[in-house]
Amino acid sequence: MLNLNKTRIVTFLLFVSVIAICLAQEDKDLTFYVNFNKGLDAENAKGENKALFSNTNLTDGHYEKGLRVSPGGYLRYSASDSLELNLPEGAISVWVKMDKDTTEIYKDPSAKTEKYLNHLFNIEGSEKGDRFHISIGENCLFFQTADSSNPQKTYSCCISYWKLNWKKGEWHQIVITWEKTEKNTYLTNFYIDGKKNNRPNEKCNMIFPKHNPLWLNFGCYKIDSQLKKTTGNFMGVIDEFRIYNRQLSGKEIKEMFAAGI
């Protein structure tokens, strides 16, 4: 019995130390972080940490509180170019819980009319068309960037992760990492629940929004010019959103998932 208790204590201390190491490292590597535990203010932001507009509710999250976007609503932050997305490497991490099974998202005929149903977040430049975003639909996770200077207005980068097979009410961690290999060309990877997807590194021609200001929008795809109507609202809960100024290793992502951060 004594040995068993010692084992439990050692396991607990190791778990706590992993969390402490991760949090200490995050302080200098994070360029944006919001966990919603104390409200909508971002914990760490290169730019304005106050929410500029919100039609959202705080609800039970993966860890304490999470964000639920009301129909037609969104949450917006402003960030200057110091957000530093256009770096040689970086990563985004977020926890999500869906209101429907991912296999059921487009079974509702009315949902077919909205291409970007369940849009998780986007970073939008002040020039119309500059966009960097993540969305979920048809049992698939999408990561895309668009550049306003592209006359075809097509995506400069579009990668996907198929067959999510997530169930309603389950919490899942999404991590996307990128590393620059040559001009505008990046190696990108998806990690789902601490595990790298089974596809090889994908090369992607990523164009990051560079115009001042940058808008960080949660829970929708597009916002009209009056800042009142939105499309592609996310139907679920968002929590523990982080943007890093460096690429995360597979080991770090696995440890973050195990620690629930």
Backbone hydrogen bonds in HBPLUS format (Angstrom, degrees):
<---DONOR---> <-ACCEPTOR-->    atom                        ^
c    i                          cat <-CA-CA->   ^        H-A-AA   ^      H-
h    n   atom  resd res      DA  || num        DHA   H-A  angle D-A-AA Bond
n    s   type  num  typ     dist DA aas  dist angle  dist       angle   num
A0005-ASN N   A0001-MET O   3.00 MM   4  6.32 155.5  2.06 149.0 154.9     1
A0006-LYS N   A0002-LEU O   3.00 MM   4  6.29 155.4  2.06 147.5 154.5     2
A0007-THR N   A0003-ASN O   2.94 MM   4  6.18 152.8  2.02 145.2 152.5     3
A0008-ARG N   A0004-LEU O   3.02 MM   4  6.33 154.2  2.09 147.0 153.7     4
A0009-ILE N   A0005-ASN O   2.95 MM   4  6.20 157.5  2.00 148.7 154.9     5
A0010-VAL N   A0006-LYS O   2.92 MM   4  6.15 163.7  1.95 151.9 155.9     6
A0011-THR N   A0007-THR O   2.94 MM   4  6.10 160.8  1.97 147.7 153.2     7
A0012-PHE N   A0008-ARG O   2.91 MM   4  6.09 158.4  1.96 147.7 153.5     8
A0013-LEU N   A0009-ILE O   2.91 MM   4  6.16 161.2  1.95 152.0 156.9     9
A0014-LEU N   A0010-VAL O   2.96 MM   4  6.17 153.7  2.03 148.3 155.3    10
A0015-PHE N   A0011-THR O   3.01 MM   4  6.23 154.4  2.08 145.1 152.2    11
A0016-VAL N   A0012-PHE O   2.94 MM   4  6.23 160.7  1.97 153.2 157.9    12
A0017-SER N   A0013-LEU O   2.92 MM   4  6.09 152.6  1.99 142.8 150.6    13
A0018-VAL N   A0014-LEU O   3.02 MM   4  6.24 151.0  2.10 146.2 153.1    14
A0019-ILE N   A0015-PHE O   3.21 MM   4  6.54 160.1  2.25 148.3 152.8    15
A0020-ALA N   A0016-VAL O   2.96 MM   4  6.21 161.1  1.99 149.6 155.1    16
A0021-ILE N   A0017-SER O   2.92 MM   4  6.09 159.2  1.96 149.4 154.2    17
A0022-CYS N   A0018-VAL O   2.98 MM   4  6.18 164.4  2.01 150.0 154.5    18
A0023-LEU N   A0019-ILE O   2.90 MM   4  6.11 164.9  1.92 155.4 159.3    19
A0024-ALA N   A0020-ALA O   2.96 MM   4  6.08 157.1  2.01 145.6 152.0    20
A0025-GLN N   A0021-ILE O   3.02 MM   4  6.18 160.3  2.06 150.1 155.0    21
A0026-GLU N   A0022-CYS O   2.98 MM   4  6.13 149.5  2.07 143.8 152.7    22
A0029-ASP N   A0026-GLU O   3.03 MM   3  4.93 126.4  2.33  96.9 112.1    23
A0030-LEU N   A0026-GLU O   2.84 MM   4  5.42 147.6  1.95 161.2 156.0    24
A0245-ASN N   A0029-ASP O   2.84 MM 216  5.57 155.8  1.90 160.3 168.5    25
A0031-THR N   A0243-ILE O   2.87 MM 212  5.67 172.5  1.87 155.3 157.4    26
A0046-LYS N   A0031-THR O   3.19 MM  15  5.84 131.3  2.45 175.7 162.4    27
A0243-ILE N   A0032-PHE O   2.85 MM 211  5.08 153.9  1.92 150.0 150.0    28
A0033-TYR N   A0044-ASN O   2.76 MM  11  4.97 137.9  1.94 150.1 148.9    29
A0043-GLU N   A0033-TYR O   2.73 MM  10  5.50 128.9  1.99 142.5 158.7    30
A0044-ASN N   A0033-TYR O   3.21 MM  11  4.97 155.9  2.27 139.2 139.4    31
A0034-VAL N   A0241-PHE O   3.06 MM 207  5.51 156.6  2.12 152.5 159.3    32
A0241-PHE N   A0034-VAL O   3.04 MM 207  5.51 148.3  2.14 172.2 162.8    33
A0039-GLY N   A0036-PHE O   3.44 MM   3  4.87 164.6  2.47  92.9  97.1    34
A0042-ALA N   A0049-ASN O   2.88 MM   7  4.82 163.7  1.91 141.1 144.6    35
A0048-GLU N   A0078-SER O   2.96 MM  30  5.45 146.3  2.08 140.4 151.2    36
A0052-LEU N   A0076-ARG O   2.76 MM  24  5.49 159.8  1.80 152.3 157.8    37
A0076-ARG N   A0053-PHE O   3.10 MM  23  5.47 149.7  2.20 153.8 158.6    38
A0055-ASN N   A0074-TYR O   3.19 MM  19  5.65 145.3  2.31 138.6 148.8    39
A0070-SER N   A0055-ASN O   3.03 MM  15  5.84 157.8  2.08 143.7 149.6    40
A0057-ASN N   A0068-ARG O   2.73 MM  11  5.15 160.1  1.77 156.5 163.4    41
A0068-ARG N   A0057-ASN O   2.83 MM  11  5.15 159.9  1.87 164.8 167.8    42
A0059-THR N   A0066-GLY O   3.00 MM   7  5.34 160.1  2.04 139.0 145.4    43
A0066-GLY N   A0059-THR O   2.80 MM   7  5.34 151.3  1.88 144.8 149.5    44
A0061-GLY N   A0064-GLU O   2.69 MM   3  5.25 171.0  1.70 139.3 136.5    45
A0067-LEU N   A0238-ILE O   2.77 MM 171  5.03 172.5  1.78 154.5 156.8    46
A0238-ILE N   A0067-LEU O   2.87 MM 171  5.03 158.3  1.92 140.9 147.6    47
A0073-GLY N   A0070-SER O   2.78 MM   3  5.05 156.2  1.83 141.3 140.0    48
A0075-LEU N   A0218-PHE O   3.15 MM 143  5.01 154.0  2.22 136.9 143.0    49
A0218-PHE N   A0075-LEU O   2.73 MM 143  5.01 161.2  1.76 151.7 158.1    50
A0077-TYR N   A0216-LEU O   2.87 MM 139  5.04 147.4  1.98 138.4 149.0    51
A0216-LEU N   A0077-TYR O   2.87 MM 139  5.04 167.8  1.88 144.7 148.9    52
A0079-ALA N   A0214-LEU O   2.84 MM 135  5.09 159.6  1.89 151.2 152.9    53
A0214-LEU N   A0079-ALA O   2.79 MM 135  5.09 160.6  1.83 165.8 169.8    54
A0083-LEU N   A0080-SER O   3.05 MM   3  6.01 162.4  2.08 126.3 128.1    55
A0084-GLU N   A0081-ASP O   3.09 MM   3  6.02 169.7  2.10 125.4 127.5    56
A0087-LEU N   A0085-LEU O   2.73 MM   2  5.58 137.9  1.91 108.9  95.3    57
A0180-LYS N   A0088-PRO O   2.57 MM  92  4.84 166.2  1.59 161.0 160.7    58
A0090-GLY N   A0178-TRP O   3.06 MM  88  5.47 147.6  2.17 147.5 146.7    59
A0178-TRP N   A0090-GLY O   2.98 MM  88  5.47 157.0  2.04 150.0 147.9    60
A0244-TYR N   A0091-ALA O   2.79 MM 153  5.06 172.8  1.79 154.7 156.2    61
A0092-ILE N   A0176-ILE O   2.88 MM  84  5.30 149.7  1.97 148.8 158.6    62
A0176-ILE N   A0092-ILE O   2.91 MM  84  5.30 155.7  1.97 149.7 157.9    63
A0093-SER N   A0242-ARG O   2.95 MM 149  5.14 159.5  2.00 141.9 147.7    64
A0242-ARG N   A0093-SER O   2.84 MM 149  5.14 157.5  1.89 158.9 161.2    65
A0094-VAL N   A0174-ILE O   2.96 MM  80  5.41 150.2  2.05 154.1 162.0    66
A0174-ILE N   A0094-VAL O   2.81 MM  80  5.41 170.7  1.82 169.5 172.8    67
A0095-TRP N   A0239-ASP O   2.90 MM 144  5.11 168.5  1.92 163.1 159.2    68
A0239-ASP N   A0095-TRP O   2.92 MM 144  5.11 150.8  2.01 154.2 151.9    69
A0096-VAL N   A0172-HIS O   2.87 MM  76  5.48 158.3  1.92 155.7 162.6    70
A0172-HIS N   A0096-VAL O   2.89 MM  76  5.48 154.4  1.96 153.8 162.4    71
A0097-LYS N   A0237-VAL O   2.94 MM 140  5.10 143.9  2.08 146.1 151.4    72
A0237-VAL N   A0097-LYS O   2.80 MM 140  5.10 152.9  1.87 144.6 154.0    73
A0169-GLY N   A0098-MET O   3.04 MM  71  5.85 169.5  2.05 161.2 163.5    74
A0099-ASP N   A0235-MET O   3.06 MM 136  5.77 152.8  2.14 148.0 139.8    75
A0104-GLU N   A0101-ASP O   2.90 MM   3  5.23 155.8  1.96 111.4 119.5    76
A0102-THR N   A0166-TRP O   2.99 MM  64  5.40 156.6  2.05 141.1 148.0    77
A0139-ASN N   A0102-THR O   3.08 MM  37  4.54 117.3  2.49 136.9 133.0    78
A0107-LYS N   A0104-GLU O   3.10 MM   3  5.19 168.3  2.12 112.6 115.6    79
A0111-ALA N   A0108-ASP O   2.86 MM   3  5.39 140.9  2.01 116.3 127.6    80
A0112-LYS N   A0109-PRO O   3.15 MM   3  5.44 144.8  2.28 104.6 114.1    81
A0113-THR N   A0110-SER O   3.36 MM   3  5.89 157.4  2.41 108.1 113.8    82
A0114-GLU N   A0111-ALA O   3.05 MM   3  5.59 161.7  2.09 115.9 121.6    83
A0118-ASN N   A0233-ASN O   3.16 MM 115  5.39 148.2  2.27 129.5 123.9    84
A0136-ILE N   A0118-ASN O   2.91 MM  18  5.39 163.8  1.93 150.1 155.5    85
A0119-HIS N   A0232-GLY O   3.00 MM 113  5.36 150.6  2.09 137.6 143.2    86
A0120-LEU N   A0134-ILE O   2.98 MM  14  5.65 133.1  2.20 135.2 149.3    87
A0219-GLY N   A0120-LEU O   2.95 MM  99  5.06 174.9  1.96 130.9 132.2    88
A0134-ILE N   A0121-PHE O   3.11 MM  13  5.78 159.8  2.15 162.3 165.9    89
A0122-ASN N   A0217-ASN O   2.87 MM  95  5.34 151.9  1.95 150.5 158.1    90
A0217-ASN N   A0122-ASN O   2.86 MM  95  5.34 169.0  1.87 168.2 169.6    91
A0123-ILE N   A0132-PHE O   2.78 MM   9  5.08 153.6  1.85 144.0 153.0    92
A0132-PHE N   A0123-ILE O   3.04 MM   9  5.08 127.4  2.33 135.7 149.3    93
A0124-GLU N   A0215-TRP O   2.79 MM  91  5.06 162.7  1.82 152.0 156.2    94
A0215-TRP N   A0124-GLU O   2.84 MM  91  5.06 167.4  1.86 150.9 155.2    95
A0125-GLY N   A0130-ASP O   3.34 MM   5  5.07 157.4  2.39 113.5 120.0    96
A0130-ASP N   A0127-GLU O   3.14 MM   3  5.95 171.4  2.15 143.8 146.3    97
A0131-ARG N   A0146-ALA O   3.04 MM  15  4.97 165.2  2.07 133.0 131.2    98
A0146-ALA N   A0131-ARG O   2.73 MM  15  4.97 156.9  1.79 145.0 146.5    99
A0133-HIS N   A0144-GLN O   2.83 MM  11  5.49 169.6  1.84 164.9 168.5   100
A0144-GLN N   A0133-HIS O   2.95 MM  11  5.49 167.2  1.97 158.6 162.8   101
A0135-SER N   A0142-PHE O   3.06 MM   7  5.24 155.2  2.12 136.4 143.7   102
A0142-PHE N   A0135-SER O   2.83 MM   7  5.24 174.0  1.83 162.2 162.3   103
A0137-GLY N   A0140-CYS O   2.94 MM   3  5.32 161.8  1.98 153.3 159.0   104
A0140-CYS N   A0137-GLY O   2.89 MM   3  5.32 140.4  2.04 112.0 123.7   105
A0164-LEU N   A0139-ASN O   3.05 MM  25  5.36 169.1  2.06 135.8 139.4   106
A0141-LEU N   A0161-TYR O   2.92 MM  20  5.04 163.1  1.94 142.1 146.8   107
A0161-TYR N   A0141-LEU O   2.84 MM  20  5.04 147.6  1.95 143.9 152.7   108
A0143-PHE N   A0159-ILE O   2.97 MM  16  5.46 160.7  2.01 163.3 162.8   109
A0159-ILE N   A0143-PHE O   2.98 MM  16  5.46 166.1  2.00 159.8 162.5   110
A0145-THR N   A0157-CYS O   3.00 MM  12  5.13 151.7  2.08 134.7 138.5   111
A0156-SER N   A0145-THR O   2.91 MM  11  5.75 135.1  2.11 135.4 148.4   112
A0157-CYS N   A0145-THR O   3.40 MM  12  5.13 156.4  2.46 138.9 134.8   113
A0150-ASN N   A0147-ASP O   3.07 MM   3  5.59 163.3  2.10 116.1 121.5   114
A0153-LYS N   A0150-ASN O   2.91 MM   3  5.24 153.2  1.98 112.3 121.2   115
A0170-GLU N   A0167-LYS O   3.16 MM   3  5.76 160.1  2.20 140.8 139.3   116
A0193-ASP N   A0173-GLN O   2.91 MM  20  4.80 169.1  1.92 140.6 144.3   117
A0175-VAL N   A0191-TYR O   2.94 MM  16  4.97 150.7  2.02 151.7 154.0   118
A0191-TYR N   A0175-VAL O   2.78 MM  16  4.97 144.4  1.90 155.0 158.2   119
A0177-THR N   A0189-ASN O   3.04 MM  12  5.35 158.9  2.08 147.1 153.9   120
A0189-ASN N   A0177-THR O   3.08 MM  12  5.35 148.7  2.18 144.1 147.3   121
A0179-GLU N   A0187-LEU O   2.96 MM   8  5.19 136.8  2.15 136.7 149.6   122
A0187-LEU N   A0179-GLU O   2.76 MM   8  5.19 160.4  1.80 150.2 151.3   123
A0181-THR N   A0185-THR O   2.87 MM   4  5.82 170.9  1.88 154.3 156.3   124
A0182-GLU N   A0185-THR O   3.46 MM   3  5.20 164.6  2.49 136.0 136.6   125
A0185-THR N   A0182-GLU O   2.95 MM   3  5.20 162.1  1.99 123.0 127.9   126
A0186-TYR N   A0204-CYS O   2.87 MM  18  5.21 159.5  1.91 145.1 151.9   127
A0204-CYS N   A0186-TYR O   2.77 MM  18  5.21 147.7  1.88 147.7 158.5   128
A0188-THR N   A0202-GLU O   2.85 MM  14  5.33 157.8  1.90 145.8 152.8   129
A0202-GLU N   A0188-THR O   3.27 MM  14  5.33 168.8  2.29 151.2 149.7   130
A0197-ASN N   A0190-PHE O   3.05 MM   7  5.81 160.3  2.09 153.0 150.6   131
A0192-ILE N   A0195-LYS O   2.84 MM   3  5.33 149.7  1.93 157.8 150.5   132
A0195-LYS N   A0192-ILE O   3.08 MM   3  5.33 165.6  2.10 113.0 117.2   133
A0234-PHE N   A0219-GLY O   2.98 MM  15  4.74 148.2  2.08 116.8 120.7   134
A0221-TYR N   A0231-THR O   2.71 MM  10  5.57 175.3  1.72 161.7 160.0   135
A0231-THR N   A0222-LYS O   3.04 MM   9  5.33 139.2  2.21 141.4 147.5   136
A0224-ASP N   A0229-LYS O   2.92 MM   5  5.48 159.1  1.96 157.1 162.0   137
A0227-LEU N   A0224-ASP O   2.89 MM   3  5.26 161.2  1.92 116.5 121.6   138
A0253-ILE N   A0249-SER O   3.02 MM   4  6.31 163.3  2.05 155.2 159.5   139
A0254-LYS N   A0250-GLY O   2.99 MM   4  6.14 157.7  2.04 146.1 152.1   140
A0255-GLU N   A0251-LYS O   3.02 MM   4  6.23 156.5  2.07 147.3 153.4   141
A0256-MET N   A0252-GLU O   2.86 MM   4  6.11 154.1  1.92 150.0 157.6   142
A0257-PHE N   A0253-ILE O   2.97 MM   4  6.16 159.7  2.01 148.9 153.9   143
A0258-ALA N   A0254-LYS O   3.03 MM   4  6.25 160.1  2.07 145.6 151.1   144
A0259-ALA N   A0255-GLU O   2.95 MM   4  6.12 145.9  2.07 142.8 152.0   145
A0260-GLY N   A0256-MET O   2.90 MM   4  5.98 114.4  2.34 136.7 153.5   146
A0261-ILE N   A0256-MET O   2.95 MM   5  5.18 163.6  1.97 148.6 149.1   147
A0260-GLY N   A0257-PHE O   3.08 MM   3  4.97 145.2  2.20  95.9 106.5   148
